[in-house]
Amino acid sequence: MKINKKNLGDHLIEYQLNMIGKTIQDIIDDQQWYSNNTMTKEQMEIFKIYAIPLIKKVYRCSEKKAIGLFSWFDLQYGLRII
């Protein structure tokens, strides 16, 4: 699957869920998904190292802009960090 602006969000959600051994199908019916699924600080750092360059590439933007876009993504869809 080629990652583009349309599917980047879905890809990043699936990627972070895969990091904790889950898929979208695993959490789709869980109304408490945000409370029931967490990641460690180390996992978040690994996720950022993956996501920011990908955002930069897909949006063809600067590092600063990619970090900002990642921050918005994380606020909206990011897992809780324990």
N, CA, C and O of each residue as an XYZ file, in Angstrom:
328
protein
N       0.838     -1.182      0.000
C       0.000      0.000      0.000
C       0.881      1.242      0.000
O       1.775      1.385      0.833
N       0.619      2.124     -0.932
C       1.359      3.380     -0.986
C       0.743      4.361      0.000
O      -0.469      4.577      0.001
N       1.573      4.943      0.827
C       1.092      5.879      1.834
C       1.012      7.263      1.211
O       1.974      7.754      0.620
N      -0.162      7.887      1.354
C      -0.377      9.229      0.825
C      -1.136     10.060      1.862
O      -1.387      9.600      2.976
N      -1.496     11.283      1.482
C      -2.182     12.173      2.424
C      -3.517     11.606      2.882
O      -3.929     11.836      4.019
N      -4.193     10.875      2.018
C      -5.506     10.329      2.362
C      -5.430      9.212      3.399
O      -6.301      9.109      4.263
N      -4.408      8.386      3.322
C      -4.359      7.227      4.219
C      -3.264      7.306      5.288
O      -3.065      6.348      6.035
N      -2.568      8.413      5.368
C      -1.484      8.551      6.344
C      -1.987      8.399      7.776
O      -1.371      7.686      8.567
N      -3.081      9.047      8.120
C      -3.623      8.949      9.474
C      -3.970      7.514      9.840
O      -3.609      7.039     10.917
N      -4.667      6.826      8.948
C      -5.012      5.423      9.194
C      -3.759      4.576      9.367
O      -3.694      3.710     10.239
N      -2.766      4.838      8.523
C      -1.515      4.084      8.606
C      -0.832      4.297      9.958
O      -0.367      3.343     10.582
N      -0.775      5.549     10.404
C      -0.105      5.833     11.680
C      -0.871      5.246     12.861
O      -0.259      4.774     13.819
N      -2.190      5.269     12.805
C      -2.986      4.650     13.862
C      -2.697      3.153     13.912
O      -2.444      2.597     14.981
N      -2.735      2.513     12.761
C      -2.470      1.069     12.702
C      -1.049      0.759     13.170
O      -0.829     -0.227     13.872
N      -0.092      1.591     12.787
C       1.299      1.375     13.175
C       1.464      1.424     14.689
O       2.104      0.552     15.277
N       0.879      2.457     15.327
C       1.050      2.540     16.785
C       0.303      1.428     17.500
O       0.761      0.948     18.538
N      -0.832      1.010     16.970
C      -1.532     -0.128     17.572
C      -0.712     -1.410     17.422
O      -0.645     -2.220     18.346
N      -0.093     -1.589     16.264
C       0.758     -2.767     16.051
C       1.922     -2.789     17.039
O       2.388     -3.860     17.428
N       2.388     -1.617     17.442
C       3.488     -1.540     18.400
C       3.101     -2.142     19.749
O       3.959     -2.622     20.489
N       1.807     -2.113     20.063
C       1.357     -2.683     21.341
C       0.635     -4.015     21.137
O      -0.024     -4.519     22.046
N       0.767     -4.578     19.933
C       0.200     -5.896     19.665
C      -1.286     -5.892     19.369
O      -1.960     -6.902     19.573
N      -1.810     -4.771     18.892
C      -3.237     -4.666     18.579
C      -3.428     -4.246     17.124
O      -2.488     -3.825     16.451
N      -4.668     -4.372     16.659
C      -5.061     -3.855     15.351
C      -6.310     -2.999     15.538
O      -6.905     -2.981     16.616
N      -6.691     -2.310     14.507
C      -7.923     -1.516     14.565
C      -9.106     -2.436     14.847
O     -10.016     -2.062     15.587
N      -9.104     -3.624     14.270
C     -10.193     -4.568     14.507
C     -10.296     -4.963     15.978
O     -11.391     -5.221     16.479
N      -9.164     -5.009     16.666
C      -9.158     -5.364     18.090
C      -9.839     -4.312     18.958
O     -10.422     -4.643     19.990
N      -9.770     -3.046     18.546
C     -10.288     -1.985     19.406
C     -11.565     -1.339     18.887
O     -12.152     -0.501     19.570
N     -11.998     -1.712     17.704
C     -13.119     -1.017     17.066
C     -14.403     -1.043     17.898
O     -15.167     -0.078     17.870
N     -14.649     -2.101     18.619
C     -15.861     -2.201     19.426
C     -15.638     -1.862     20.901
O     -16.565     -1.964     21.705
N     -14.433     -1.466     21.255
C     -14.093     -1.152     22.636
C     -14.312      0.338     22.885
O     -13.501      1.160     22.456
N     -15.380      0.692     23.562
C     -15.664      2.100     23.827
C     -14.652      2.719     24.786
O     -14.525      3.942     24.848
N     -13.944      1.899     25.522
C     -12.909      2.376     26.438
C     -11.518      2.178     25.847
O     -10.551      2.034     26.595
N     -11.398      2.168     24.523
C     -10.129      1.849     23.872
C      -9.000      2.751     24.353
O      -7.863      2.299     24.494
N      -9.304      4.023     24.605
C      -8.256      4.953     25.008
C      -7.704      4.588     26.386
O      -6.499      4.689     26.616
N      -8.560      4.174     27.286
C      -8.122      3.787     28.630
C      -7.485      2.406     28.655
O      -6.604      2.141     29.472
N      -7.925      1.530     27.768
C      -7.473      0.136     27.777
C      -6.172     -0.098     27.005
O      -5.591     -1.179     27.103
N      -5.714      0.876     26.256
C      -4.521      0.700     25.419
C      -3.545      1.836     25.678
O      -3.881      3.010     25.526
N      -2.334      1.468     26.071
C      -1.307      2.458     26.374
C       0.012      2.050     25.740
O       0.185      0.912     25.304
N       0.930      2.991     25.696
C       2.283      2.684     25.240
C       3.274      3.334     26.200
O       2.931      4.256     26.940
N       4.499      2.842     26.176
C       5.538      3.378     27.050
C       6.176      4.601     26.400
O       5.977      4.862     25.214
N       6.937      5.338     27.181
C       7.673      6.488     26.648
C       8.640      6.040     25.559
O       8.818      6.726     24.552
N       9.259      4.887     25.768
C      10.207      4.366     24.776
C       9.496      4.036     23.465
O      10.004      4.334     22.384
N       8.316      3.420     23.567
C       7.538      3.117     22.357
C       7.137      4.404     21.651
O       7.156      4.463     20.422
N       6.772      5.440     22.412
C       6.396      6.715     21.803
C       7.568      7.332     21.064
O       7.395      7.889     19.980
N       8.759      7.239     21.638
C       9.942      7.768     20.954
C      10.198      7.028     19.645
O      10.520      7.643     18.629
N      10.054      5.720     19.677
C      10.227      4.924     18.456
C       9.176      5.313     17.428
O       9.476      5.434     16.240
N       7.945      5.508     17.882
C       6.865      5.912     16.989
C       7.162      7.277     16.363
O       6.956      7.468     15.165
N       7.639      8.213     17.160
C       7.979      9.542     16.635
C       9.099      9.459     15.603
O       9.058     10.131     14.573
N      10.096      8.629     15.889
C      11.217      8.470     14.951
C      10.724      7.927     13.614
O      11.276      8.254     12.564
N       9.691      7.102     13.654
C       9.094      6.575     12.425
C       8.169      7.603     11.765
O       8.238      7.816     10.554
N       7.310      8.234     12.556
C       6.224      9.043     12.007
C       6.680     10.383     11.435
O       6.215     10.775     10.365
N       7.556     11.078     12.102
C       7.915     12.429     11.662
C       8.576     12.429     10.282
O       8.171     13.225      9.435
N       9.568     11.580     10.011
C      10.109     11.558      8.641
C       9.068     11.141      7.599
O       9.094     11.630      6.469
N       8.157     10.241      7.971
C       7.113      9.827      7.042
C       6.177     10.996      6.727
O       5.824     11.212      5.568
N       5.779     11.741      7.744
C       4.940     12.923      7.534
C       5.673     13.925      6.654
O       5.092     14.501      5.735
N       6.940     14.125      6.942
C       7.765     15.057      6.158
C       7.798     14.652      4.686
O       7.702     15.502      3.801
N       7.932     13.367      4.431
C       7.986     12.857      3.057
C       6.634     12.979      2.355
O       6.568     13.445      1.218
N       5.567     12.568      3.018
C       4.237     12.575      2.400
C       3.767     14.002      2.117
O       3.215     14.279      1.052
N       3.987     14.896      3.066
C       3.524     16.275      2.906
C       4.565     17.182      2.254
O       4.286     18.342      1.949
N       5.758     16.647      2.044
C       6.848     17.433      1.445
C       7.007     18.762      2.176
O       6.935     19.842      1.590
N       7.224     18.633      3.472
C       7.309     19.823      4.316
C       8.592     19.788      5.143
O       9.351     18.820      5.106
N       8.808     20.853      5.878
C       9.996     20.948      6.725
C       9.846     20.065      7.966
O       8.755     19.598      8.290
N      10.954     19.854      8.637
C      10.960     19.084      9.876
C      10.051     19.747     10.915
O       9.289     19.071     11.606
N      10.141     21.068     11.015
C       9.336     21.808     11.986
C       7.837     21.609     11.717
O       7.064     21.381     12.648
N       7.441     21.694     10.477
C       6.036     21.494     10.108
C       5.611     20.053     10.393
O       4.508     19.821     10.888
N       6.480     19.084     10.086
C       6.168     17.668     10.328
C       5.998     17.401     11.825
O       5.120     16.633     12.220
N       6.818     18.019     12.646
C       6.689     17.872     14.099
C       5.352     18.442     14.565
O       4.678     17.854     15.411
N       4.974     19.590     14.007
C       3.684     20.177     14.348
C       2.521     19.286     13.941
O       1.575     19.106     14.708
N       2.586     18.727     12.737
C       1.536     17.819     12.265
C       1.477     16.568     13.136
O       0.395     16.071     13.448
N       2.641     16.064     13.522
C       2.668     14.901     14.409
C       2.024     15.236     15.749
O       1.284     14.420     16.298
N       2.292     16.409     16.277
C       1.698     16.817     17.556
C       0.179     16.841     17.472
O      -0.501     16.395     18.396
N      -0.356     17.355     16.376
C      -1.816     17.354     16.191
C      -2.349     15.933     16.095
O      -3.376     15.608     16.690
N      -1.655     15.095     15.353
C      -2.066     13.696     15.241
C      -2.078     13.042     16.620
O      -3.034     12.357     16.982
N      -1.025     13.256     17.375
C      -0.898     12.633     18.685
C      -1.994     13.108     19.642
O      -2.531     12.313     20.412
N      -2.324     14.389     19.595
C      -3.408     14.899     20.438
C      -4.743     14.250     20.079
O      -5.554     13.949     20.955
N      -4.957     14.043     18.803
C      -6.230     13.510     18.330
C      -6.341     11.997     18.474
O      -7.377     11.487     18.899
N      -5.262     11.270     18.115
C      -5.346      9.813     18.001
C      -4.297      9.046     18.794
O      -4.339      7.816     18.841
N      -3.372      9.740     19.407
C      -2.277      9.059     20.096
C      -2.733      8.288     21.319
O      -3.674      8.681     22.009
N      -2.059      7.197     21.571
C      -2.335      6.397     22.760
C      -1.786      7.072     23.998
O      -0.841      7.857     23.923
N      -2.384      6.762     25.143
C      -1.880      7.272     26.409
C      -0.508      6.690     26.674
O      -0.214      5.552     26.307
N       0.325      7.489     27.317
C       1.673      7.035     27.658
C       1.710      6.772     29.170
O       1.285      7.594     29.983
N       2.234      5.595     29.505
C       2.353      5.247     30.922
C       3.809      5.253     31.332
O       4.125      4.985     32.491
